[in-house]
Amino acid sequence: MTRWHWPLVLAVLTFIGLVSALLGEGGPFWFVSWLALSVPLLVIALAVVRSLFRRPG
């Protein structure tokens, strides 16, 4: 389970964000959707930045 822990967390966050954006009627639903959908994007951006500044070898 350790190997799949973080990908599952990101998948659940994405699902919550998408459902909140589709079914919510504003206010707190939009905030939850923005928050939940921004976390995977931040993780991707962090991985890209880390790979760019990683030393070869």
URWO-V511402 format. One line per field, one symbol per residue. psi: psi as a letter, one per 40 degrees, with the letter a starting at -180 (. if undefined). Layout:
psi->???
//
This chain:
psi->dddeddddddddddddddddddeifabdddddddddedddddddddddddddehhi.
//
